[in-house]
Amino acid sequence: MDTLRTDRGNGGVVLTALATRTDGDRLGAPRTTGEEKEKLVEIAWVDSYTDGGWAEYSPETVETKTYGILVEKTKEWTTLAMTKEKGYWGNLWYIPTKSVLRIRVIEDFSE
């Protein structure tokens, strides 16, 4: 996953991301949604990062926040959708559950 980060150790919000599914297909078939009640959430999690060029070794734990509709949380993945339309999820975001620090519910809603 390629992400554009705006922070340098002060915490931050991911502005944009381009994710490639493990099967290498960037445009997959839409995934249907369940009829359960959805939640708009903020997920605080630790993302990987890189320092380009020469640098001293000093790893940091930088909190990243991502917002979306909570699709599912399993032992492996916490999945958000950026949109939902006519029974389909759009722009699914898969965050490793091991990286999640906390989930804050912003709003409960249903169709």
MIVO-542832 format. One record per residue: residue in three letters; x, y, z of N, C-alpha, C, CB in turn; residue number from 0. Coordinates in steps of 0.1 Angstrom, whole numbers, padded with zeros to 4 digits. Glycine has a CB too. Layout:
N
<site rest="ALA" n_c1="X" n_c2="Y" n_c3="Z" ca_c1="X" ca_c2="Y" ca_c3="Z" c_c1="X" c_c2="Y" c_c3="Z" cb_c1="X" cb_c2="Y" cb_c3="Z" nr="NUM"/>
...
This chain:
111
<site rest="MET" n_c1="0008" n_c2="-0012" n_c3="0000" ca_c1="0000" ca_c2="0000" ca_c3="0000" c_c1="0009" c_c2="0012" c_c3="0000" cb_c1="-0010" cb_c2="0000" cb_c3="0012" nr="0"/>
<site rest="ASP" n_c1="0007" n_c2="0021" n_c3="-0009" ca_c1="0014" ca_c2="0033" ca_c3="-0010" c_c1="0006" c_c2="0044" c_c3="-0004" cb_c1="0018" cb_c2="0037" cb_c3="-0025" nr="1"/>
<site rest="THR" n_c1="0012" n_c2="0052" n_c3="0006" ca_c1="0004" ca_c2="0062" ca_c3="0012" c_c1="0012" c_c2="0075" c_c3="0012" cb_c1="0001" cb_c2="0058" cb_c3="0027" nr="2"/>
<site rest="LEU" n_c1="0005" n_c2="0086" n_c3="0012" ca_c1="0011" ca_c2="0099" ca_c3="0013" c_c1="0009" c_c2="0104" c_c3="0027" cb_c1="0005" cb_c2="0109" cb_c3="0003" nr="3"/>
<site rest="ARG" n_c1="0019" n_c2="0106" n_c3="0035" ca_c1="0018" ca_c2="0110" ca_c3="0049" c_c1="0022" c_c2="0125" c_c3="0050" cb_c1="0027" cb_c2="0102" cb_c3="0058" nr="4"/>
<site rest="THR" n_c1="0015" n_c2="0132" n_c3="0058" ca_c1="0018" ca_c2="0146" ca_c3="0060" c_c1="0026" c_c2="0149" c_c3="0072" cb_c1="0005" cb_c2="0154" cb_c3="0060" nr="5"/>
<site rest="ASP" n_c1="0028" n_c2="0139" n_c3="0081" ca_c1="0034" ca_c2="0142" ca_c3="0094" c_c1="0049" c_c2="0138" c_c3="0094" cb_c1="0027" cb_c2="0134" cb_c3="0105" nr="6"/>
<site rest="ARG" n_c1="0056" n_c2="0143" n_c3="0104" ca_c1="0070" ca_c2="0139" ca_c3="0106" c_c1="0071" c_c2="0137" c_c3="0121" cb_c1="0080" cb_c2="0150" cb_c3="0101" nr="7"/>
<site rest="GLY" n_c1="0064" n_c2="0127" n_c3="0127" ca_c1="0065" ca_c2="0124" ca_c3="0141" c_c1="0054" c_c2="0131" c_c3="0150" cb_c1="0078" cb_c2="0128" cb_c3="0146" nr="8"/>
<site rest="ASN" n_c1="0046" n_c2="0139" n_c3="0144" ca_c1="0036" ca_c2="0146" ca_c3="0152" c_c1="0022" c_c2="0140" c_c3="0151" cb_c1="0035" cb_c2="0161" cb_c3="0147" nr="9"/>
<site rest="GLY" n_c1="0021" n_c2="0128" n_c3="0146" ca_c1="0008" ca_c2="0121" ca_c3="0144" c_c1="0003" c_c2="0127" c_c3="0130" cb_c1="-0002" cb_c2="0124" cb_c3="0155" nr="10"/>
<site rest="GLY" n_c1="-0007" n_c2="0120" n_c3="0125" ca_c1="-0012" ca_c2="0125" ca_c3="0112" c_c1="-0023" c_c2="0117" c_c3="0107" cb_c1="-0001" cb_c2="0125" cb_c3="0102" nr="11"/>
<site rest="VAL" n_c1="-0028" n_c2="0122" n_c3="0096" ca_c1="-0040" ca_c2="0116" ca_c3="0089" c_c1="-0035" c_c2="0112" c_c3="0076" cb_c1="-0052" cb_c2="0125" cb_c3="0089" nr="12"/>
<site rest="VAL" n_c1="-0038" n_c2="0100" n_c3="0071" ca_c1="-0034" ca_c2="0096" ca_c3="0058" c_c1="-0043" c_c2="0104" c_c3="0048" cb_c1="-0036" cb_c2="0081" cb_c3="0056" nr="13"/>
<site rest="LEU" n_c1="-0037" n_c2="0111" n_c3="0039" ca_c1="-0045" ca_c2="0119" ca_c3="0029" c_c1="-0050" c_c2="0111" c_c3="0018" cb_c1="-0037" cb_c2="0130" cb_c3="0025" nr="14"/>
<site rest="THR" n_c1="-0042" n_c2="0102" n_c3="0013" ca_c1="-0046" ca_c2="0094" ca_c3="0001" c_c1="-0038" c_c2="0081" c_c3="0002" cb_c1="-0043" cb_c2="0101" cb_c3="-0012" nr="15"/>
<site rest="ALA" n_c1="-0044" n_c2="0071" n_c3="-0005" ca_c1="-0038" ca_c2="0058" ca_c3="-0005" c_c1="-0041" c_c2="0051" c_c3="-0018" cb_c1="-0042" cb_c2="0049" cb_c3="0007" nr="16"/>
<site rest="LEU" n_c1="-0032" n_c2="0043" n_c3="-0023" ca_c1="-0034" ca_c2="0035" ca_c3="-0034" c_c1="-0031" c_c2="0020" c_c3="-0030" cb_c1="-0025" cb_c2="0039" cb_c3="-0046" nr="17"/>
<site rest="ALA" n_c1="-0041" n_c2="0012" n_c3="-0029" ca_c1="-0039" ca_c2="-0002" ca_c3="-0024" c_c1="-0040" c_c2="-0012" c_c3="-0036" cb_c1="-0049" cb_c2="-0005" cb_c3="-0013" nr="18"/>
<site rest="THR" n_c1="-0031" n_c2="-0022" n_c3="-0035" ca_c1="-0032" ca_c2="-0033" ca_c3="-0045" c_c1="-0036" c_c2="-0045" c_c3="-0037" cb_c1="-0018" cb_c2="-0035" cb_c3="-0052" nr="19"/>
<site rest="ARG" n_c1="-0047" n_c2="-0051" n_c3="-0042" ca_c1="-0051" ca_c2="-0064" ca_c3="-0035" c_c1="-0040" c_c2="-0074" c_c3="-0037" cb_c1="-0065" cb_c2="-0068" cb_c3="-0041" nr="20"/>
<site rest="THR" n_c1="-0041" n_c2="-0084" n_c3="-0029" ca_c1="-0030" ca_c2="-0095" ca_c3="-0029" c_c1="-0031" c_c2="-0103" c_c3="-0042" cb_c1="-0032" cb_c2="-0104" cb_c3="-0018" nr="21"/>
<site rest="ASP" n_c1="-0042" n_c2="-0102" n_c3="-0049" ca_c1="-0042" ca_c2="-0109" ca_c3="-0062" c_c1="-0038" c_c2="-0100" c_c3="-0074" cb_c1="-0057" cb_c2="-0114" cb_c3="-0065" nr="22"/>
<site rest="GLY" n_c1="-0033" n_c2="-0088" n_c3="-0070" ca_c1="-0027" ca_c2="-0079" ca_c3="-0080" c_c1="-0038" c_c2="-0071" c_c3="-0088" cb_c1="-0019" cb_c2="-0087" cb_c3="-0089" nr="23"/>
<site rest="ASP" n_c1="-0050" n_c2="-0073" n_c3="-0085" ca_c1="-0061" ca_c2="-0067" ca_c3="-0093" c_c1="-0065" c_c2="-0054" c_c3="-0086" cb_c1="-0073" cb_c2="-0076" cb_c3="-0094" nr="24"/>
<site rest="ARG" n_c1="-0063" n_c2="-0042" n_c3="-0092" ca_c1="-0067" ca_c2="-0030" ca_c3="-0086" c_c1="-0082" c_c2="-0027" c_c3="-0087" cb_c1="-0059" cb_c2="-0018" cb_c3="-0092" nr="25"/>
<site rest="LEU" n_c1="-0088" n_c2="-0032" n_c3="-0097" ca_c1="-0102" ca_c2="-0030" ca_c3="-0099" c_c1="-0109" c_c2="-0043" c_c3="-0098" cb_c1="-0105" cb_c2="-0023" cb_c3="-0112" nr="26"/>
<site rest="GLY" n_c1="-0115" n_c2="-0047" n_c3="-0086" ca_c1="-0122" ca_c2="-0059" ca_c3="-0085" c_c1="-0137" c_c2="-0058" c_c3="-0085" cb_c1="-0118" cb_c2="-0065" cb_c3="-0071" nr="27"/>
<site rest="ALA" n_c1="-0144" n_c2="-0068" n_c3="-0085" ca_c1="-0158" ca_c2="-0068" ca_c3="-0085" c_c1="-0163" c_c2="-0062" c_c3="-0072" cb_c1="-0164" cb_c2="-0083" cb_c3="-0086" nr="28"/>
<site rest="PRO" n_c1="-0174" n_c2="-0054" n_c3="-0072" ca_c1="-0179" ca_c2="-0048" ca_c3="-0060" c_c1="-0183" c_c2="-0059" c_c3="-0050" cb_c1="-0191" cb_c2="-0039" cb_c3="-0063" nr="29"/>
<site rest="ARG" n_c1="-0182" n_c2="-0056" n_c3="-0037" ca_c1="-0185" ca_c2="-0065" ca_c3="-0027" c_c1="-0199" c_c2="-0061" c_c3="-0021" cb_c1="-0174" cb_c2="-0066" cb_c3="-0016" nr="30"/>
<site rest="THR" n_c1="-0208" n_c2="-0071" n_c3="-0019" ca_c1="-0221" ca_c2="-0067" ca_c3="-0014" c_c1="-0220" c_c2="-0064" c_c3="0001" cb_c1="-0231" cb_c2="-0079" cb_c3="-0016" nr="31"/>
<site rest="THR" n_c1="-0229" n_c2="-0057" n_c3="0006" ca_c1="-0230" ca_c2="-0053" ca_c3="0020" c_c1="-0240" c_c2="-0062" c_c3="0027" cb_c1="-0233" cb_c2="-0038" cb_c3="0022" nr="32"/>
<site rest="GLY" n_c1="-0238" n_c2="-0063" n_c3="0040" ca_c1="-0248" ca_c2="-0070" ca_c3="0048" c_c1="-0260" c_c2="-0060" c_c3="0052" cb_c1="-0242" cb_c2="-0076" cb_c3="0061" nr="33"/>
<site rest="GLU" n_c1="-0269" n_c2="-0065" n_c3="0059" ca_c1="-0280" ca_c2="-0056" ca_c3="0063" c_c1="-0279" c_c2="-0051" c_c3="0077" cb_c1="-0294" cb_c2="-0063" cb_c3="0061" nr="34"/>
<site rest="GLU" n_c1="-0267" n_c2="-0054" n_c3="0083" ca_c1="-0265" ca_c2="-0050" ca_c3="0097" c_c1="-0264" c_c2="-0034" c_c3="0098" cb_c1="-0252" cb_c2="-0056" cb_c3="0102" nr="35"/>
<site rest="LYS" n_c1="-0265" n_c2="-0030" n_c3="0110" ca_c1="-0263" ca_c2="-0015" ca_c3="0112" c_c1="-0249" c_c2="-0011" c_c3="0111" cb_c1="-0268" cb_c2="-0012" cb_c3="0126" nr="36"/>
<site rest="GLU" n_c1="-0246" n_c2="-0001" n_c3="0103" ca_c1="-0232" ca_c2="0003" ca_c3="0101" c_c1="-0228" c_c2="0014" c_c3="0111" cb_c1="-0231" cb_c2="0009" cb_c3="0086" nr="37"/>
<site rest="LYS" n_c1="-0215" n_c2="0016" n_c3="0112" ca_c1="-0210" ca_c2="0026" ca_c3="0121" c_c1="-0199" c_c2="0034" c_c3="0113" cb_c1="-0204" cb_c2="0020" cb_c3="0134" nr="38"/>
<site rest="LEU" n_c1="-0200" n_c2="0047" n_c3="0115" ca_c1="-0189" ca_c2="0056" ca_c3="0110" c_c1="-0179" c_c2="0057" c_c3="0121" cb_c1="-0195" cb_c2="0070" cb_c3="0106" nr="39"/>
<site rest="VAL" n_c1="-0166" n_c2="0053" n_c3="0118" ca_c1="-0156" ca_c2="0052" ca_c3="0129" c_c1="-0144" c_c2="0060" c_c3="0125" cb_c1="-0153" cb_c2="0038" cb_c3="0131" nr="40"/>
<site rest="GLU" n_c1="-0136" n_c2="0062" n_c3="0135" ca_c1="-0122" ca_c2="0067" ca_c3="0134" c_c1="-0113" c_c2="0056" c_c3="0139" cb_c1="-0120" cb_c2="0081" cb_c3="0142" nr="41"/>
<site rest="ILE" n_c1="-0104" n_c2="0051" n_c3="0131" ca_c1="-0095" ca_c2="0041" ca_c3="0136" c_c1="-0081" c_c2="0047" c_c3="0137" cb_c1="-0094" cb_c2="0029" cb_c3="0126" nr="42"/>
<site rest="ALA" n_c1="-0075" n_c2="0046" n_c3="0149" ca_c1="-0062" ca_c2="0050" ca_c3="0152" c_c1="-0053" c_c2="0038" c_c3="0151" cb_c1="-0060" cb_c2="0057" cb_c3="0166" nr="43"/>
<site rest="TRP" n_c1="-0043" n_c2="0038" n_c3="0143" ca_c1="-0034" ca_c2="0027" ca_c3="0141" c_c1="-0020" c_c2="0031" c_c3="0137" cb_c1="-0040" cb_c2="0018" cb_c3="0129" nr="44"/>
<site rest="VAL" n_c1="-0011" n_c2="0021" n_c3="0138" ca_c1="0003" ca_c2="0024" ca_c3="0136" c_c1="0006" c_c2="0019" c_c3="0121" cb_c1="0013" cb_c2="0017" cb_c3="0146" nr="45"/>
<site rest="ASP" n_c1="0011" n_c2="0028" n_c3="0113" ca_c1="0014" ca_c2="0025" ca_c3="0099" c_c1="0029" c_c2="0023" c_c3="0098" cb_c1="0009" cb_c2="0036" cb_c3="0089" nr="46"/>
<site rest="SER" n_c1="0033" n_c2="0015" n_c3="0087" ca_c1="0047" ca_c2="0014" ca_c3="0084" c_c1="0051" c_c2="0027" c_c3="0077" cb_c1="0050" cb_c2="0001" cb_c3="0076" nr="47"/>
<site rest="TYR" n_c1="0064" n_c2="0030" n_c3="0077" ca_c1="0069" ca_c2="0041" ca_c3="0070" c_c1="0084" c_c2="0039" c_c3="0066" cb_c1="0068" cb_c2="0054" cb_c3="0079" nr="48"/>
<site rest="THR" n_c1="0089" n_c2="0048" n_c3="0058" ca_c1="0102" ca_c2="0047" ca_c3="0054" c_c1="0109" c_c2="0061" c_c3="0054" cb_c1="0103" cb_c2="0041" cb_c3="0039" nr="49"/>
<site rest="ASP" n_c1="0122" n_c2="0061" n_c3="0057" ca_c1="0130" ca_c2="0073" ca_c3="0056" c_c1="0139" c_c2="0071" c_c3="0044" cb_c1="0139" cb_c2="0075" cb_c3="0069" nr="50"/>
<site rest="GLY" n_c1="0137" n_c2="0080" n_c3="0034" ca_c1="0145" ca_c2="0079" ca_c3="0022" c_c1="0159" c_c2="0086" c_c3="0024" cb_c1="0138" cb_c2="0086" cb_c3="0010" nr="51"/>
<site rest="GLY" n_c1="0169" n_c2="0081" n_c3="0018" ca_c1="0182" ca_c2="0086" ca_c3="0019" c_c1="0189" c_c2="0082" c_c3="0032" cb_c1="0182" cb_c2="0101" cb_c3="0019" nr="52"/>
<site rest="TRP" n_c1="0200" n_c2="0089" n_c3="0036" ca_c1="0208" ca_c2="0086" ca_c3="0048" c_c1="0201" c_c2="0092" c_c3="0060" cb_c1="0222" cb_c2="0092" cb_c3="0046" nr="53"/>
<site rest="ALA" n_c1="0200" n_c2="0084" n_c3="0070" ca_c1="0194" ca_c2="0088" ca_c3="0083" c_c1="0200" c_c2="0080" c_c3="0095" cb_c1="0178" cb_c2="0086" cb_c3="0082" nr="54"/>
<site rest="GLU" n_c1="0198" n_c2="0086" n_c3="0106" ca_c1="0202" ca_c2="0079" ca_c3="0118" c_c1="0190" c_c2="0069" c_c3="0122" cb_c1="0204" cb_c2="0088" cb_c3="0130" nr="55"/>
<site rest="TYR" n_c1="0194" n_c2="0058" n_c3="0128" ca_c1="0184" ca_c2="0048" ca_c3="0131" c_c1="0176" c_c2="0053" c_c3="0144" cb_c1="0190" cb_c2="0034" cb_c3="0134" nr="56"/>
<site rest="SER" n_c1="0164" n_c2="0057" n_c3="0142" ca_c1="0156" ca_c2="0061" ca_c3="0153" c_c1="0141" c_c2="0059" c_c3="0150" cb_c1="0158" cb_c2="0076" cb_c3="0156" nr="57"/>
<site rest="PRO" n_c1="0136" n_c2="0046" n_c3="0150" ca_c1="0122" ca_c2="0043" ca_c3="0147" c_c1="0113" c_c2="0050" c_c3="0156" cb_c1="0120" cb_c2="0028" cb_c3="0147" nr="58"/>
<site rest="GLU" n_c1="0101" n_c2="0054" n_c3="0151" ca_c1="0091" ca_c2="0061" ca_c3="0158" c_c1="0078" c_c2="0054" c_c3="0157" cb_c1="0089" cb_c2="0076" cb_c3="0154" nr="59"/>
<site rest="THR" n_c1="0069" n_c2="0054" n_c3="0167" ca_c1="0056" ca_c2="0049" ca_c3="0166" c_c1="0047" c_c2="0061" c_c3="0163" cb_c1="0051" cb_c2="0041" cb_c3="0179" nr="60"/>
<site rest="VAL" n_c1="0042" n_c2="0062" n_c3="0151" ca_c1="0034" ca_c2="0074" ca_c3="0147" c_c1="0020" c_c2="0069" c_c3="0145" cb_c1="0040" cb_c2="0080" cb_c3="0134" nr="61"/>
<site rest="GLU" n_c1="0011" n_c2="0076" n_c3="0152" ca_c1="-0003" ca_c2="0072" ca_c3="0151" c_c1="-0009" c_c2="0078" c_c3="0139" cb_c1="-0011" cb_c2="0077" cb_c3="0164" nr="62"/>
<site rest="THR" n_c1="-0016" n_c2="0070" n_c3="0131" ca_c1="-0023" ca_c2="0074" ca_c3="0119" c_c1="-0038" c_c2="0072" c_c3="0122" cb_c1="-0019" cb_c2="0065" cb_c3="0107" nr="63"/>
<site rest="LYS" n_c1="-0046" n_c2="0081" n_c3="0117" ca_c1="-0061" ca_c2="0081" ca_c3="0118" c_c1="-0067" c_c2="0079" c_c3="0104" cb_c1="-0066" cb_c2="0093" cb_c3="0126" nr="64"/>
<site rest="THR" n_c1="-0076" n_c2="0070" n_c3="0103" ca_c1="-0084" ca_c2="0068" ca_c3="0091" c_c1="-0099" c_c2="0067" c_c3="0095" cb_c1="-0079" cb_c2="0054" cb_c3="0084" nr="65"/>
<site rest="TYR" n_c1="-0107" n_c2="0073" n_c3="0086" ca_c1="-0121" ca_c2="0074" ca_c3="0089" c_c1="-0129" c_c2="0067" c_c3="0078" cb_c1="-0126" cb_c2="0089" cb_c3="0089" nr="66"/>
<site rest="GLY" n_c1="-0140" n_c2="0060" n_c3="0082" ca_c1="-0148" ca_c2="0053" ca_c3="0072" c_c1="-0159" c_c2="0045" c_c3="0079" cb_c1="-0140" cb_c2="0044" cb_c3="0064" nr="67"/>
<site rest="ILE" n_c1="-0166" n_c2="0037" n_c3="0071" ca_c1="-0177" ca_c2="0029" ca_c3="0076" c_c1="-0171" c_c2="0015" c_c3="0080" cb_c1="-0188" cb_c2="0027" cb_c3="0065" nr="68"/>
<site rest="LEU" n_c1="-0173" n_c2="0011" n_c3="0092" ca_c1="-0167" ca_c2="-0002" ca_c3="0096" c_c1="-0175" c_c2="-0013" c_c3="0090" cb_c1="-0168" cb_c2="-0003" cb_c3="0112" nr="69"/>
<site rest="VAL" n_c1="-0168" n_c2="-0021" n_c3="0081" ca_c1="-0173" ca_c2="-0032" ca_c3="0074" c_c1="-0173" c_c2="-0045" c_c3="0083" cb_c1="-0166" cb_c2="-0034" cb_c3="0061" nr="70"/>
<site rest="GLU" n_c1="-0161" n_c2="-0047" n_c3="0088" ca_c1="-0159" ca_c2="-0059" ca_c3="0096" c_c1="-0145" c_c2="-0058" c_c3="0104" cb_c1="-0158" cb_c2="-0072" cb_c3="0087" nr="71"/>
<site rest="LYS" n_c1="-0145" n_c2="-0064" n_c3="0116" ca_c1="-0133" ca_c2="-0066" ca_c3="0123" c_c1="-0131" c_c2="-0080" c_c3="0126" cb_c1="-0133" cb_c2="-0057" cb_c3="0136" nr="72"/>
<site rest="THR" n_c1="-0119" n_c2="-0086" n_c3="0122" ca_c1="-0116" ca_c2="-0100" ca_c3="0124" c_c1="-0102" c_c2="-0100" c_c3="0131" cb_c1="-0115" cb_c2="-0108" cb_c3="0111" nr="73"/>
<site rest="LYS" n_c1="-0098" n_c2="-0112" n_c3="0135" ca_c1="-0084" ca_c2="-0113" ca_c3="0141" c_c1="-0073" c_c2="-0107" c_c3="0132" cb_c1="-0082" cb_c2="-0128" cb_c3="0144" nr="74"/>
<site rest="GLU" n_c1="-0075" n_c2="-0109" n_c3="0119" ca_c1="-0065" ca_c2="-0104" ca_c3="0109" c_c1="-0067" c_c2="-0090" c_c3="0104" cb_c1="-0064" cb_c2="-0114" cb_c3="0098" nr="75"/>
<site rest="TRP" n_c1="-0079" n_c2="-0087" n_c3="0101" ca_c1="-0082" ca_c2="-0074" ca_c3="0094" c_c1="-0093" c_c2="-0066" c_c3="0100" cb_c1="-0085" cb_c2="-0077" cb_c3="0079" nr="76"/>
<site rest="THR" n_c1="-0091" n_c2="-0053" n_c3="0100" ca_c1="-0102" ca_c2="-0044" ca_c3="0103" c_c1="-0104" c_c2="-0036" c_c3="0090" cb_c1="-0098" cb_c2="-0033" cb_c3="0115" nr="77"/>
<site rest="THR" n_c1="-0116" n_c2="-0038" n_c3="0085" ca_c1="-0119" ca_c2="-0033" ca_c3="0072" c_c1="-0129" c_c2="-0021" c_c3="0072" cb_c1="-0125" cb_c2="-0044" cb_c3="0063" nr="78"/>
<site rest="LEU" n_c1="-0126" n_c2="-0011" n_c3="0065" ca_c1="-0134" ca_c2="0001" ca_c3="0064" c_c1="-0138" c_c2="0003" c_c3="0049" cb_c1="-0127" cb_c2="0014" cb_c3="0069" nr="79"/>
<site rest="ALA" n_c1="-0149" n_c2="0009" n_c3="0047" ca_c1="-0153" ca_c2="0013" ca_c3="0033" c_c1="-0154" c_c2="0028" c_c3="0034" cb_c1="-0167" cb_c2="0006" cb_c3="0029" nr="80"/>
<site rest="MET" n_c1="-0150" n_c2="0034" n_c3="0023" ca_c1="-0152" ca_c2="0049" ca_c3="0022" c_c1="-0166" c_c2="0053" c_c3="0017" cb_c1="-0141" cb_c2="0054" cb_c3="0012" nr="81"/>
<site rest="THR" n_c1="-0172" n_c2="0044" n_c3="0010" ca_c1="-0186" ca_c2="0046" ca_c3="0005" c_c1="-0194" c_c2="0034" c_c3="0005" cb_c1="-0186" cb_c2="0052" cb_c3="-0009" nr="82"/>
<site rest="LYS" n_c1="-0207" n_c2="0036" n_c3="0005" ca_c1="-0217" ca_c2="0024" ca_c3="0004" c_c1="-0228" c_c2="0029" c_c3="-0005" cb_c1="-0222" cb_c2="0020" cb_c3="0018" nr="83"/>
<site rest="GLU" n_c1="-0231" n_c2="0021" n_c3="-0015" ca_c1="-0242" ca_c2="0025" ca_c3="-0025" c_c1="-0249" c_c2="0013" c_c3="-0029" cb_c1="-0236" cb_c2="0032" cb_c3="-0037" nr="84"/>
<site rest="LYS" n_c1="-0262" n_c2="0013" n_c3="-0028" ca_c1="-0271" ca_c2="0002" ca_c3="-0033" c_c1="-0266" c_c2="-0012" c_c3="-0030" cb_c1="-0273" cb_c2="0004" cb_c3="-0048" nr="85"/>
<site rest="GLY" n_c1="-0263" n_c2="-0014" n_c3="-0017" ca_c1="-0259" ca_c2="-0027" ca_c3="-0013" c_c1="-0244" c_c2="-0031" c_c3="-0016" cb_c1="-0267" cb_c2="-0037" cb_c3="-0019" nr="86"/>
<site rest="TYR" n_c1="-0236" n_c2="-0022" n_c3="-0021" ca_c1="-0222" ca_c2="-0025" ca_c3="-0024" c_c1="-0213" c_c2="-0016" c_c3="-0016" cb_c1="-0219" cb_c2="-0024" cb_c3="-0039" nr="87"/>
<site rest="TRP" n_c1="-0201" n_c2="-0021" n_c3="-0012" ca_c1="-0191" ca_c2="-0013" ca_c3="-0005" c_c1="-0182" c_c2="-0007" c_c3="-0016" cb_c1="-0182" cb_c2="-0022" cb_c3="0005" nr="88"/>
<site rest="GLY" n_c1="-0177" n_c2="0005" n_c3="-0014" ca_c1="-0168" ca_c2="0011" ca_c3="-0023" c_c1="-0155" c_c2="0015" c_c3="-0016" cb_c1="-0174" cb_c2="0024" cb_c3="-0029" nr="89"/>
<site rest="ASN" n_c1="-0144" n_c2="0014" n_c3="-0022" ca_c1="-0131" ca_c2="0018" ca_c3="-0017" c_c1="-0128" c_c2="0011" c_c3="-0004" cb_c1="-0130" cb_c2="0033" cb_c3="-0016" nr="90"/>
<site rest="LEU" n_c1="-0127" n_c2="-0002" n_c3="-0004" ca_c1="-0124" ca_c2="-0009" ca_c3="0009" c_c1="-0110" c_c2="-0007" c_c3="0013" cb_c1="-0127" cb_c2="-0024" cb_c3="0007" nr="91"/>
<site rest="TRP" n_c1="-0108" n_c2="-0005" n_c3="0026" ca_c1="-0095" ca_c2="-0002" ca_c3="0032" c_c1="-0093" c_c2="-0013" c_c3="0042" cb_c1="-0095" cb_c2="0013" cb_c3="0039" nr="92"/>
<site rest="TYR" n_c1="-0082" n_c2="-0021" n_c3="0040" ca_c1="-0079" ca_c2="-0032" ca_c3="0049" c_c1="-0067" c_c2="-0028" c_c3="0058" cb_c1="-0076" cb_c2="-0045" cb_c3="0041" nr="93"/>
<site rest="ILE" n_c1="-0070" n_c2="-0027" n_c3="0071" ca_c1="-0059" ca_c2="-0024" ca_c3="0081" c_c1="-0056" c_c2="-0036" c_c3="0089" cb_c1="-0064" cb_c2="-0012" cb_c3="0090" nr="94"/>
<site rest="PRO" n_c1="-0044" n_c2="-0040" n_c3="0090" ca_c1="-0041" ca_c2="-0052" ca_c3="0099" c_c1="-0045" c_c2="-0049" c_c3="0113" cb_c1="-0026" cb_c2="-0055" cb_c3="0099" nr="95"/>
<site rest="THR" n_c1="-0054" n_c2="-0058" n_c3="0119" ca_c1="-0059" ca_c2="-0056" ca_c3="0132" c_c1="-0048" c_c2="-0055" c_c3="0143" cb_c1="-0069" cb_c2="-0067" cb_c3="0136" nr="96"/>
<site rest="LYS" n_c1="-0037" n_c2="-0061" n_c3="0141" ca_c1="-0026" ca_c2="-0060" ca_c3="0150" c_c1="-0020" c_c2="-0046" c_c3="0151" cb_c1="-0014" cb_c2="-0069" cb_c3="0146" nr="97"/>
<site rest="SER" n_c1="-0023" n_c2="-0038" n_c3="0141" ca_c1="-0018" ca_c2="-0024" ca_c3="0140" c_c1="-0028" c_c2="-0014" c_c3="0146" cb_c1="-0015" cb_c2="-0020" cb_c3="0126" nr="98"/>
<site rest="VAL" n_c1="-0040" n_c2="-0018" n_c3="0149" ca_c1="-0050" ca_c2="-0009" ca_c3="0154" c_c1="-0048" c_c2="-0007" c_c3="0169" cb_c1="-0065" cb_c2="-0016" cb_c3="0152" nr="99"/>
<site rest="LEU" n_c1="-0048" n_c2="0006" n_c3="0172" ca_c1="-0047" ca_c2="0010" ca_c3="0186" c_c1="-0060" c_c2="0012" c_c3="0193" cb_c1="-0039" cb_c2="0024" cb_c3="0187" nr="100"/>
<site rest="ARG" n_c1="-0070" n_c2="0018" n_c3="0186" ca_c1="-0083" ca_c2="0020" ca_c3="0191" c_c1="-0093" c_c2="0023" c_c3="0180" cb_c1="-0083" cb_c2="0031" cb_c3="0202" nr="101"/>
<site rest="ILE" n_c1="-0106" n_c2="0021" n_c3="0182" ca_c1="-0116" ca_c2="0024" ca_c3="0173" c_c1="-0126" c_c2="0033" c_c3="0181" cb_c1="-0123" cb_c2="0011" cb_c3="0167" nr="102"/>
<site rest="ARG" n_c1="-0129" n_c2="0044" n_c3="0175" ca_c1="-0139" ca_c2="0054" ca_c3="0181" c_c1="-0151" c_c2="0055" c_c3="0172" cb_c1="-0132" cb_c2="0068" cb_c3="0184" nr="103"/>
<site rest="VAL" n_c1="-0163" n_c2="0052" n_c3="0177" ca_c1="-0175" ca_c2="0053" ca_c3="0169" c_c1="-0179" c_c2="0067" c_c3="0169" cb_c1="-0186" cb_c2="0044" cb_c3="0175" nr="104"/>
<site rest="ILE" n_c1="-0180" n_c2="0073" n_c3="0157" ca_c1="-0185" ca_c2="0086" ca_c3="0155" c_c1="-0200" c_c2="0087" c_c3="0154" cb_c1="-0178" cb_c2="0092" cb_c3="0142" nr="105"/>
<site rest="GLU" n_c1="-0206" n_c2="0077" n_c3="0147" ca_c1="-0220" ca_c2="0077" ca_c3="0145" c_c1="-0225" c_c2="0063" c_c3="0142" cb_c1="-0225" cb_c2="0087" cb_c3="0135" nr="106"/>
<site rest="ASP" n_c1="-0236" n_c2="0059" n_c3="0148" ca_c1="-0243" ca_c2="0046" ca_c3="0144" c_c1="-0254" c_c2="0050" c_c3="0134" cb_c1="-0249" cb_c2="0039" cb_c3="0156" nr="107"/>
<site rest="PHE" n_c1="-0255" n_c2="0043" n_c3="0123" ca_c1="-0266" ca_c2="0046" ca_c3="0113" c_c1="-0269" c_c2="0033" c_c3="0105" cb_c1="-0261" cb_c2="0057" cb_c3="0103" nr="108"/>
<site rest="SER" n_c1="-0280" n_c2="0033" n_c3="0099" ca_c1="-0285" ca_c2="0022" ca_c3="0091" c_c1="-0292" c_c2="0028" c_c3="0079" cb_c1="-0294" cb_c2="0012" cb_c3="0098" nr="109"/>
<site rest="GLU" n_c1="-0294" n_c2="0019" n_c3="0069" ca_c1="-0300" ca_c2="0024" ca_c3="0056" c_c1="-0315" c_c2="0028" c_c3="0059" cb_c1="-0299" cb_c2="0013" cb_c3="0045" nr="110"/>
